[in-house]
Amino acid sequence: MKTPSSRPVVLCLSGHDPSGGAGLQADIEALIAQGCHAAPAVTALTVQDTVNVSDFRVLDRAWVIAQADAVIADLPVAAVKLGMLGSVEMVATVLEIMQKLPGVPLVCDPVLRAGGGGALGKDDVGYALREQLLPVSTIATPNLPEARILAELPDGSPDECAERLLPHVRHLLITGGHGDEEEVVNRLYSRDGSRHSYNCQRLPGSYHGSGCTLASALAGRLALGQDLPSAVRSALDYTWRTLRDAEAPGHGQYIPRRLPLDSL
């Protein structure tokens, strides 16, 4: 006999990565691991592998709205996770969708570059994200290079970027790992002045889809009702484990192992 699902639903608005390392597949796997149900709505199609992205196409906004509307009409959305948007028009599309979900937490992963460095949107997308989407987000989760783009501070420190961005967003998690320090420091800043640091051991290698994994796990934790600082801690711990156990199926970066085979 079928019973109603008790798993919280997370609407994922992101791009498709055919290598399976990042994008919506990362969202789905990470949310399953949190005990949530992922409802993936495609915003863009990409041509990429574990090395880099070579091309992308943003979907027509009517198609994205139709996907989201179908989910919202049928499923009780408990959180929303944003990934690759790729255009200013898609930023406006997300704003329209979020108007239909008042009070629902929104985790914004500002995907502006692929792991290999390739652009996933024009420069004005970062400006539109900062000015329009961050104000309606519960939390943004940029790595330091992305935070520098959003803050328009090419050499800014995490603290300097946070000072520039906190007027736009309530909470900001700037992830570390892009320097050569032995210990990675992830920094959570809040508009009320509170700060938390989460340190973890640096792992060797580079990873494809780590940001997607973290943001999705965080959205799942918020959908489950966890408070923000502990949700960040849970998501960071989970993401670190997926990187520790990552695999290299292709010729490029490692792919996080988000679903242990012995749990299936």
N, C-alpha and C positions, 0 to 999 in steps of 0.2 A: 504494500500500500504506500502511495506517495504521501509525504508529509511536507508542509511548508518549510522552506529553507530558512535557517536561522543565521546564515552567513551574511554579513553586511555587504551591500552592493557598492562598488566603486566605479564610477564612470571615468573611463580613460580616454582622453582626447589627445592623440599622438600619431606619429608617423609609423609606417611599416618598414621594418628592416629585413630584407630577404635573407640575411645571414643568421637571423634569429638571436643575435647577441644583444641588440638594443631595441628601442621602440616598443611596440605593443606586445610583442612576445615576452620581452622582459617584464612589462607591466603585469601581464597575465600570470606568469610564473611566480613573480614576487608576491602578488596578492593571494594566490592559492596558498603559498607558504605561510601567510599571516592568518589564514582561515577566513578569507574574504572571497567574494565572487566578483570577478572583473567583467565589466561591460565595455568592450573596446570599440570606440568610434574612430575611424581612420580620418586623419586630417591631411596626410600627405603620403605619397609613394616615393621611395628612394631607390636608387641604384647604388648599393654599397656592399662591401664585404668586411672582413675583420681587419682590413688594412686601412681603408678610407672610403669616403663617399665620392661618387663621380657625378651624380645627377639627382635631381628630385623634382617632383611635380606636386604642387598643392592642389587639393581637391576643390571643386566648386563649393562655395559656401552653402548653397541650398542642400547639397548632398550631406554635408556635415551636420547641418541643423536637423535634417530629416532623420539621420541616424540617432542623434541625441534625443530628439523628440520621441522617437519610438521607444527608447530606453526609459525616459522619464515618465511616459504614459503608462508603462507596464511594470517598472521595477522601483522599489523604494531606495533611491540613491542616498547613500549615507556620507559619501565624500566624492570629490572630483580630483583627478590627477591630470595635470597638463604636461605634455612633452613637446615634441616638435610642432610648431605652428607654421613657420616658413614664410609668412607674409603678413603685412599690416591688416589686410582684409580678414585673415583668420583670427587675428587678435580681436577685431570687432565681432566676429562670429561667436567667439567664446564669451564675450561680454553679453551678447544676446541670450546665449544658452544659460548663463549663470543667473540672469534675471528670473528664470523659471525655477531656480533652486535657492530661494532665500534661506540664509542661515546654514547652508551646507558648507562644511570646510573645503577649501580649495588649496591644493598643494601645487605650486608652480615650479616646475623644473625648467629653467630658461635655456632650452636647447638652442644654442647659436652656432656651435661648432661640433663636428664629429670628433671622435677620439683621435683620429689621424690628422686632424687639423682642418679638414674641409668645411667650408661654410654651409650652413643649413638655413640660410635666409639672408636677405639683404641687410645692410647696416641699420636701416630705419626700423627693422623689426625689434631690435633691442630697445630703441627709444620708445616705441609703441608699448612694448612690454612694461617698461618702467613707468610710463605715464598713465597707462590705462588698465593694465592687468594686475600689477602689483598692488594697487590700492584695494582691489576686491579679493585679494588672496589672503589666506590665513598665514601662509608661510611660503617663502621662496627658497630654493635650495641650489644656488649657483656654486660651482667651483670657483677658485680665485680668478682664473682667466675670464670666466663669464661675469663675475662680479665687477671686474675692472671694465669690461665692455659696458655693462649696465650703468656703472657709476661714471663712465667717461673719465677714468683715471688709469691710464695705461700702465703706470708703475705703482699703483696704489697698494697700500698694505690692507689686510682684512679690516682693521679698525677704521682706516680712512674710507674704504668702500662702504662699510656699514654706516658710518656717519652720513654719507651722501645718500644712501638708499633708504634708511629707516623712516624718513618723512613720507616715503611712498608705500611702505609695507609694514605690517604689524610685527612680523617675526622674520628673521633672516638667518639661514644656516649656510655659512660659507665653509665649504669643505676643503680640507688640505690635501696634501699628497702630490702637489705639482712642483715642489721644490726638491731639495736633496737632503732634507732633514731625516734623521733616523726614526723619529717618532712623528706620526701624522697628527696634526691638531685640527679638529673640526670645531668651529666656533658658532654658537647660537646667540644671536643678538635680538633683543626685544625692544620695542619702542618705549616701554616704561623704564628702560635703563638697565634691566637685568641682563646678565650674561652668564653663559655656561660654556665650559670647554670640555670636549670629549677627546681624549687621547687614545691612540691605538698604534700598534706596531706597524711599521712600514713593511709592505710585502714587495718582493721583487717582481719586475715585469710591468707591463701596461695592460689595461683592461678595457674591453668594449662593452658598454652597457652598465657600468657601475653607477652612473648618475640616475639612470632610469630605474635601476633596482632600488636605490635608496629612496627616491621620491615616491615610488609605488608602495614600498614597505611602510613609509611614513604615512601615506594616505590611508593605507589599511589599518594602521594602528589608531589613527584618529577616528576612522569609521567604527572601530571597536570601542571607542569611548575613552581611550587613554588620554591623560593630560599631556600637554605639548612637550615639556622637557623629558618626561619618561618615554613618550612616543619616539622622540628623536633618538634617545639612547637605545631603545629596542631596535629601531630601524638601522642605526649605525652598526650595532652589534651583529645583526643579521647580515647586513651587506658585507661586513668584514669577513664573516664566515664563508659567504659565497665567493669572495675573492681568494681566500685561503685555499678553497677547494676548486678553483677555476681550472678550466681545460683549454687547450689550444688546438681546436679541430682544423684550423685553416693555416694560412701563411702569415697572419698578422697578430693582433692582440689576443690575449686570453679572454674567454667568455665566462662570466660568473656562473657557478653551478648553483642555481637558485632552488632546484628541487632535487634533493638527494635521491639517488636511485633506490636506496633501500627503504624509502618511505612510500614508494608507489606500489 
